[in-house]
Amino acid sequence: MLKKDNFWIGVILAVILCGLSIGAIYLCLHLLNCSINDNAKLFLFAFVPDILLLRYYAKKQYSKATKGLILILVFGFCLLLYFLNFIGGLNFSS
């Protein structure tokens, strides 16, 4: 499945990896009795597996799957920034 150059394969793999990473981070926060609002920036680490998969696909020159990964990475990163700004984790006004 990793060796197919298809846009939807890239999208599906990116969503699955990001979802698993978010779930693992949420589980760790829950086990450590930490609040999501206090440690929301830790969710930036959820994009690391997708970035590694993006590097793999870019190195293999699978351009369609790479486009799907980039789409999910940009969309997910924008959603995370919106969430961090919404809860007050980021301060854009200086």
Secondary structure by P-SEA (a helix, b strand, c coil): ccccccaaaaaaaaaaaaaaaaaaaaaaaaaaccccccccccccccaaaaaaaaaaaaaacaaaaaaaaaaaaaaaaaaaaaaaaaaccccccc
